[in-house]
Amino acid sequence: LAEAIVKWKKAHLALLYGDKDLQISAVNDQDIENKLKEALQLIEEVEWIIQNKTTHDKAFFATLNGQTEQFLPIMESIVSGFKAESDRKLINIICIEIFLALFTMLILLLEFKYVIRPFQDKVLNQNARLKEIAWQQSHEVRRPLANILGFVDIMKSDLDIDKEDQKVLIGHLHQSATELDEIIHKITIETRGMNEE
């Protein structure tokens, strides 16, 4: 009994004041500390009874039993206090995790709005402009080029063209070449504008 009471008291003091060897920190909750001190008084009374009683009769064991019956409800209350403190800490951790998750979502939303979305808009805009340039090349450039090729074929096939018809063909050829040059110049300006963005 004497050895058991020493171990019991040591474990109880470790709960109350902390113990580096057992890696237990001191109690922070005032209510739990008060209950641990109340339970310590009962342990010290049991210790005094064991040390000072010379006879171990029924009355001795009844006294010990009475002390332990008072100790157990106090200890249950202490355990409930530790559980409540643990639950509070767990709730705090959960709240911090929720805050961090929301903060992360906010960062991702801002990143999407200010980084990804403008980049996406730029790519879509460039894509639309590239389609417009492709349309210009396939339709607008093709018409004056086809005219030029047609006039060249007429001039090659009919070498006996009089001067008046030749002037008319050269005028049409010049007009189509000028139109083609303007279209190419316009495409070049739009392409340069895309590269600068």
C-alpha positions as CSV (number, residue, x, y, z in Angstrom):
1,L,0.0,0.0,0.0
2,A,2.9,2.4,0.8
3,E,4.4,1.9,-2.6
4,A,1.1,2.2,-4.3
5,I,0.3,5.5,-2.5
6,V,3.8,6.9,-3.5
7,K,3.1,6.1,-7.2
8,W,-0.4,7.5,-7.0
9,K,0.7,10.7,-5.4
10,K,3.5,11.1,-7.9
11,A,1.2,10.7,-10.9
12,H,-1.3,13.1,-9.3
13,L,1.4,15.7,-8.8
14,A,2.5,15.3,-12.4
15,L,-1.0,16.1,-13.5
16,L,-1.2,19.1,-11.2
17,Y,2.3,20.7,-11.7
18,G,3.6,18.9,-14.8
19,D,6.5,16.4,-15.2
20,K,9.3,16.6,-17.7
21,D,10.1,12.9,-17.4
22,L,6.5,11.9,-18.1
23,Q,6.2,14.7,-20.7
24,I,3.1,16.1,-18.9
25,S,2.6,19.9,-18.9
26,A,1.1,21.7,-15.9
27,V,-2.6,22.4,-15.8
28,N,-3.8,25.7,-17.3
29,D,-7.4,25.5,-16.3
30,Q,-8.1,27.0,-12.8
31,D,-11.2,24.8,-12.2
32,I,-9.3,21.6,-13.0
33,E,-6.4,22.8,-10.8
34,N,-8.7,23.4,-7.8
35,K,-10.2,19.9,-8.2
36,L,-6.7,18.3,-8.5
37,K,-5.7,20.1,-5.3
38,E,-8.9,18.8,-3.6
39,A,-8.1,15.3,-4.8
40,L,-4.5,15.7,-3.6
41,Q,-5.8,16.4,0.0
42,L,-7.7,13.0,-0.2
43,I,-4.5,11.2,-1.4
44,E,-2.5,12.8,1.4
45,E,-5.1,11.7,4.0
46,V,-4.9,8.1,2.6
47,E,-1.1,8.4,2.8
48,W,-1.3,9.6,6.4
49,I,-3.7,6.7,7.3
50,I,-1.4,4.1,5.7
51,Q,1.7,5.5,7.5
52,N,0.2,6.1,10.9
53,K,-2.2,3.1,11.4
54,T,-0.5,0.1,12.9
55,T,-3.5,-2.2,12.7
56,H,-5.0,-3.2,9.5
57,D,-8.5,-4.2,10.6
58,K,-11.9,-3.7,9.1
59,A,-12.1,-0.1,10.3
60,F,-8.8,0.6,8.6
61,F,-10.0,-0.7,5.2
62,A,-13.4,1.0,5.7
63,T,-11.6,4.3,6.2
64,L,-9.5,3.8,3.1
65,N,-12.5,2.7,1.1
66,G,-14.4,5.9,2.2
67,Q,-11.5,8.1,1.1
68,T,-11.3,6.5,-2.3
69,E,-15.1,6.8,-2.8
70,Q,-14.7,10.5,-2.3
71,F,-11.8,10.6,-4.6
72,L,-13.4,8.9,-7.6
73,P,-16.2,11.5,-8.3
74,I,-13.6,14.3,-8.1
75,M,-11.4,12.4,-10.5
76,E,-14.4,11.9,-12.9
77,S,-15.0,15.6,-12.8
78,I,-11.3,16.3,-13.5
79,V,-11.4,13.9,-16.5
80,S,-14.5,15.6,-17.8
81,G,-12.7,19.0,-17.4
82,F,-9.7,17.6,-19.4
83,K,-12.0,16.3,-22.1
84,A,-13.8,19.7,-22.3
85,E,-10.4,21.5,-22.6
86,S,-9.4,19.0,-25.3
87,D,-12.6,19.6,-27.1
88,R,-12.1,23.4,-27.0
89,K,-8.6,23.0,-28.4
90,L,-9.9,20.7,-31.1
91,I,-12.6,23.2,-32.1
92,N,-10.0,25.9,-32.2
93,I,-7.9,23.8,-34.6
94,I,-10.9,23.0,-36.8
95,C,-11.8,26.8,-36.9
96,I,-8.2,27.6,-37.9
97,E,-8.3,24.9,-40.6
98,I,-11.6,26.3,-41.9
99,F,-10.1,29.8,-41.9
100,L,-7.0,28.6,-43.8
101,A,-9.2,26.7,-46.3
102,L,-11.3,29.8,-46.9
103,F,-8.2,32.0,-47.2
104,T,-6.7,29.6,-49.7
105,M,-10.0,29.7,-51.7
106,L,-9.9,33.5,-51.6
107,I,-6.3,33.5,-52.9
108,L,-7.2,31.1,-55.7
109,L,-10.2,33.2,-56.6
110,L,-8.1,36.4,-56.7
111,E,-5.4,34.6,-58.7
112,F,-8.1,33.4,-61.2
113,K,-9.6,36.9,-61.4
114,Y,-6.3,38.9,-61.7
115,V,-3.9,36.5,-63.3
116,I,-5.7,33.6,-65.1
117,R,-8.7,35.5,-66.4
118,P,-6.8,38.4,-68.0
119,F,-4.4,35.9,-69.6
120,Q,-7.4,33.8,-70.8
121,D,-9.1,37.0,-72.2
122,K,-5.8,37.9,-74.0
123,V,-5.5,34.5,-75.5
124,L,-9.1,34.5,-76.7
125,N,-8.7,38.0,-78.1
126,Q,-5.6,37.0,-80.0
127,N,-7.4,33.9,-81.2
128,A,-10.2,36.0,-82.6
129,R,-7.8,38.3,-84.3
130,L,-5.9,35.4,-85.8
131,K,-9.2,34.1,-87.2
132,E,-9.8,37.5,-88.7
133,I,-6.4,37.6,-90.2
134,A,-6.9,34.0,-91.6
135,W,-10.2,35.2,-93.1
136,Q,-8.5,38.2,-94.6
137,Q,-5.8,36.0,-96.1
138,S,-8.2,33.5,-97.5
139,H,-10.8,36.0,-98.9
140,E,-9.5,39.5,-99.2
141,V,-6.0,38.6,-100.3
142,R,-7.2,35.9,-102.7
143,R,-9.5,38.3,-104.7
144,P,-6.8,40.8,-105.9
145,L,-4.3,38.0,-106.3
146,A,-6.7,36.1,-108.5
147,N,-7.2,39.3,-110.5
148,I,-3.5,39.8,-111.0
149,L,-3.0,36.2,-112.1
150,G,-5.9,36.5,-114.5
151,F,-4.6,39.7,-116.1
152,V,-1.1,38.2,-116.4
153,D,-2.6,35.1,-118.1
154,I,-4.5,37.3,-120.5
155,M,-1.3,39.3,-121.3
156,K,0.7,36.1,-121.9
157,S,-1.9,34.3,-124.0
158,D,-2.7,37.3,-126.2
159,L,0.5,38.8,-127.4
160,D,-1.3,40.9,-130.1
161,I,-3.0,43.2,-127.7
162,D,-3.3,46.7,-129.0
163,K,-1.8,49.6,-126.9
164,E,-5.2,50.8,-125.7
165,D,-6.2,47.3,-124.3
166,Q,-2.8,46.9,-122.8
167,K,-3.1,50.2,-120.9
168,V,-6.5,49.1,-119.6
169,L,-5.1,45.7,-118.5
170,I,-2.0,47.4,-116.8
171,G,-4.4,49.8,-115.0
172,H,-6.5,46.9,-113.7
173,L,-3.2,45.0,-112.8
174,H,-1.9,48.1,-110.9
175,Q,-5.3,48.6,-109.1
176,S,-5.3,44.9,-108.0
177,A,-1.6,45.1,-106.9
178,T,-2.3,48.3,-104.9
179,E,-5.3,46.7,-103.3
180,L,-3.3,43.6,-102.4
181,D,-0.5,45.8,-101.0
182,E,-3.1,47.7,-98.8
183,I,-4.5,44.4,-97.5
184,I,-1.0,43.0,-96.7
185,H,-0.1,46.3,-95.0
186,K,-3.3,46.1,-92.9
187,I,-2.5,42.4,-91.9
188,T,1.1,43.4,-91.0
189,I,-0.2,46.2,-88.7
190,E,-2.7,43.9,-86.9
191,T,-0.1,41.2,-86.5
192,R,2.4,43.6,-85.1
193,G,-0.2,44.9,-82.7
194,M,-0.9,41.3,-81.5
195,N,2.8,40.7,-80.9
196,E,3.1,44.0,-78.8
197,E,0.3,42.8,-76.5
